[in-house]
Amino acid sequence: MYFPYGEEEIAYLRGRDKALARVIDALGHIHRPVDPDLFSSVIHHIVGQQISTRAQATIWQRLQNRFNPLDAPALAAAEEEELQALGMTFRKAGYIRDFACKVQRGELDLARVSSLPDGEAIEALASLKGVGIWTAEMILLFGLQRPDILSYGDLAIQRGLRMVYRHREIPRERFERYRRRFSPYGSVASLYLWAVAGGALPQLTDPALRGAKRAAIART
């Protein structure tokens, strides 16, 4: 399953921003996988923090192989050492077990979280151990498929904005102007900015790197 969007979102973003329109035309439709199960989405994002995509995929597959089904009762009953043995840190194992226990005891109602507005859902998820604002925003985008998530805390989003709009830096005020411009389809804009930041359009470079290079030369 991929993040759902179509001509309505594309037409809106094209009409709002010529630079982004050129990116959209160059890249076409982006197929980005999502996980519509909120419980597994939270765990997946905790596992993936500060490790490579490849390492995340390996640990995630081990979790799925070990726990079938991968649900709150199974993970709440597991020992942290058992989770750590699958390749994650003890800290992440503790975060995952704490989350599973909260769901198992009814302290966190995932159905209710799914129905909350974006800001309240982010706040509820960010209250979990190991889930900060950025992780909560990613869970909303890739777990709940919310349409208007553009994360200031995402370094790749900031890099994509620098590359598309030729900025050396993205202070919060400038970022908020782009957020308002892309709303209510910030999530779709995020997909294209991530692609640009990842090198999908080699002709677009990062102005911040040129500035850093000039600064290094000036210091020599």
C-alpha positions as CSV (number, residue, x, y, z in Angstrom):
1,M,0.0,0.0,0.0
2,Y,1.3,3.4,-1.0
3,F,0.6,6.9,0.3
4,P,-2.7,7.9,-1.5
5,Y,-2.8,11.0,-3.6
6,G,-3.9,11.9,-7.1
7,E,-4.7,14.6,-9.6
8,E,-6.5,16.8,-7.1
9,E,-3.5,17.1,-4.9
10,I,-1.1,17.5,-7.8
11,A,-3.2,20.1,-9.5
12,Y,-3.4,22.1,-6.3
13,L,0.4,22.1,-5.6
14,R,1.2,22.9,-9.2
15,G,-1.1,25.9,-9.1
16,R,0.4,27.1,-5.8
17,D,4.1,26.8,-6.7
18,K,5.9,26.8,-10.0
19,A,9.2,25.4,-8.7
20,L,7.4,22.5,-7.1
21,A,5.4,22.0,-10.2
22,R,8.6,21.5,-12.2
23,V,9.7,18.9,-9.6
24,I,6.4,17.1,-9.8
25,D,6.5,17.1,-13.7
26,A,10.1,15.7,-13.6
27,L,9.5,13.0,-11.1
28,G,5.9,11.9,-11.8
29,H,3.9,9.9,-9.3
30,I,5.9,8.9,-6.2
31,H,5.0,5.5,-4.7
32,R,5.9,5.6,-1.0
33,P,4.9,2.6,1.1
34,V,2.7,3.2,4.2
35,D,1.7,1.0,7.2
36,P,-2.0,1.5,7.9
37,D,-1.9,-0.4,11.2
38,L,-1.1,2.3,13.8
39,F,0.3,-0.2,16.4
40,S,2.9,-1.7,14.0
41,S,3.6,1.8,12.5
42,V,4.6,3.1,16.0
43,I,6.9,0.1,16.5
44,H,8.4,0.4,13.0
45,H,9.3,4.0,13.5
46,I,10.8,3.4,17.0
47,V,13.0,0.6,15.5
48,G,14.1,2.9,12.6
49,Q,15.4,5.8,14.7
50,Q,19.0,6.7,14.0
51,I,19.8,3.5,11.9
52,S,19.9,2.9,8.2
53,T,16.9,1.9,6.2
54,R,18.5,-1.5,5.6
55,A,19.1,-2.1,9.3
56,Q,15.6,-1.1,10.0
57,A,14.2,-3.6,7.4
58,T,16.3,-6.4,8.9
59,I,15.2,-5.8,12.5
60,W,11.6,-5.4,11.4
61,Q,11.6,-8.7,9.5
62,R,13.1,-10.4,12.6
63,L,10.3,-8.9,14.8
64,Q,7.6,-10.2,12.4
65,N,9.2,-13.6,12.2
66,R,9.5,-13.9,16.0
67,F,6.0,-12.5,16.9
68,N,3.1,-13.6,14.8
69,P,0.9,-11.7,15.2
70,L,2.9,-8.7,16.1
71,D,0.5,-7.2,18.6
72,A,0.3,-5.7,22.1
73,P,-0.2,-8.9,24.1
74,A,2.8,-10.6,22.5
75,L,5.2,-7.7,22.9
76,A,4.0,-6.8,26.4
77,A,4.7,-10.4,27.5
78,A,8.2,-10.4,25.9
79,E,11.3,-9.6,27.9
80,E,13.4,-6.6,26.8
81,E,16.4,-9.0,26.4
82,E,14.4,-11.0,23.9
83,L,13.7,-7.9,21.9
84,Q,17.2,-6.6,22.1
85,A,18.5,-9.9,20.7
86,L,16.7,-9.2,17.5
87,G,19.2,-6.4,16.8
88,M,17.9,-3.3,18.5
89,T,19.3,-1.4,21.5
90,F,18.0,-2.1,25.0
91,R,16.6,1.4,25.1
92,K,14.5,0.8,22.0
93,A,13.4,-2.6,23.4
94,G,12.2,-0.8,26.5
95,Y,10.4,1.8,24.5
96,I,8.6,-0.9,22.5
97,R,7.6,-2.9,25.5
98,D,6.4,0.2,27.4
99,F,4.2,1.1,24.4
100,A,2.8,-2.4,24.1
101,C,2.0,-2.4,27.8
102,K,0.2,0.9,27.6
103,V,-1.9,-0.4,24.7
104,Q,-2.5,-3.7,26.5
105,R,-3.6,-2.0,29.7
106,G,-5.9,0.4,27.8
107,E,-3.9,3.4,28.9
108,L,-3.5,4.4,25.2
109,D,-6.5,4.1,22.9
110,L,-5.1,3.8,19.4
111,A,-8.6,4.1,17.8
112,R,-9.1,7.4,19.6
113,V,-5.6,8.6,18.6
114,S,-6.5,7.8,15.0
115,S,-9.6,10.0,15.2
116,L,-7.8,13.0,16.7
117,P,-6.9,16.2,14.7
118,D,-3.2,16.3,13.7
119,G,-1.9,18.4,16.5
120,E,-3.7,16.4,19.2
121,A,-2.6,13.1,17.7
122,I,1.0,14.3,17.5
123,E,0.8,15.3,21.1
124,A,-0.6,11.9,22.2
125,L,2.0,10.0,20.3
126,A,4.9,12.2,21.4
127,S,4.0,11.5,25.0
128,L,5.2,7.9,24.5
129,K,8.8,7.0,25.6
130,G,11.0,7.1,22.5
131,V,8.6,9.0,20.3
132,G,9.3,12.7,19.8
133,I,7.6,15.3,17.7
134,W,9.3,14.2,14.4
135,T,8.6,10.5,14.9
136,A,5.0,11.3,15.8
137,E,4.7,13.4,12.6
138,M,6.1,10.5,10.5
139,I,3.6,8.1,12.1
140,L,0.8,10.4,11.1
141,L,2.0,10.6,7.6
142,F,3.0,6.9,7.0
143,G,0.7,5.3,9.5
144,L,-2.5,7.3,9.4
145,Q,-1.9,8.8,5.9
146,R,-2.7,12.3,7.1
147,P,-2.6,14.7,4.1
148,D,-1.0,17.8,5.6
149,I,2.3,16.8,7.3
150,L,5.4,18.9,6.6
151,S,7.9,18.4,9.3
152,Y,10.3,21.2,10.3
153,G,12.3,18.7,12.3
154,D,13.0,16.6,9.2
155,L,16.5,17.5,8.0
156,A,15.8,15.9,4.5
157,I,12.7,18.2,4.2
158,Q,14.9,21.2,5.0
159,R,17.5,20.0,2.5
160,G,14.8,19.5,-0.2
161,L,13.5,23.0,0.4
162,R,17.0,24.5,0.1
163,M,17.6,22.6,-3.2
164,V,14.3,23.4,-4.8
165,Y,14.2,27.1,-3.8
166,R,17.9,27.8,-3.6
167,H,18.2,28.8,0.0
168,R,21.3,28.4,2.1
169,E,19.2,27.9,5.2
170,I,15.6,27.4,6.2
171,P,14.7,29.3,9.4
172,R,11.4,28.6,11.0
173,E,9.6,31.7,9.6
174,R,10.6,30.7,6.0
175,F,9.6,27.1,6.6
176,E,6.1,28.2,7.8
177,R,5.6,30.2,4.6
178,Y,6.1,27.0,2.6
179,R,3.9,25.0,5.0
180,R,1.1,27.4,4.4
181,R,1.7,27.4,0.7
182,F,1.5,23.6,0.4
183,S,-1.4,23.2,2.9
184,P,-3.7,21.2,2.9
185,Y,-1.5,18.8,0.9
186,G,1.8,19.2,2.8
187,S,2.3,15.4,2.9
188,V,2.4,15.2,-0.9
189,A,4.9,18.1,-1.0
190,S,7.0,16.1,1.6
191,L,7.2,13.1,-0.8
192,Y,8.7,15.3,-3.5
193,L,11.0,17.2,-1.2
194,W,12.4,13.9,0.2
195,A,12.9,12.6,-3.4
196,V,14.9,15.8,-4.3
197,A,16.9,15.6,-1.1
198,G,17.8,12.0,-1.9
199,G,19.3,13.0,-5.3
200,A,16.3,12.2,-7.6
201,L,17.1,15.3,-9.6
202,P,21.0,15.5,-9.9
203,Q,20.8,19.0,-11.4
204,L,19.5,20.4,-8.1
205,T,22.3,20.9,-5.6
206,D,22.3,22.0,-2.0
207,P,23.2,25.7,-1.7
208,A,24.2,25.1,2.0
209,L,27.0,22.9,0.8
210,R,28.4,25.6,-1.4
211,G,28.3,28.1,1.4
212,A,30.1,25.6,3.7
213,K,32.8,25.0,1.1
214,R,33.4,28.8,0.7
215,A,33.5,29.2,4.5
216,A,36.1,26.4,4.7
217,I,38.2,28.0,2.0
218,A,38.0,31.4,3.7
219,R,39.4,29.8,6.9
220,T,42.5,28.4,5.2
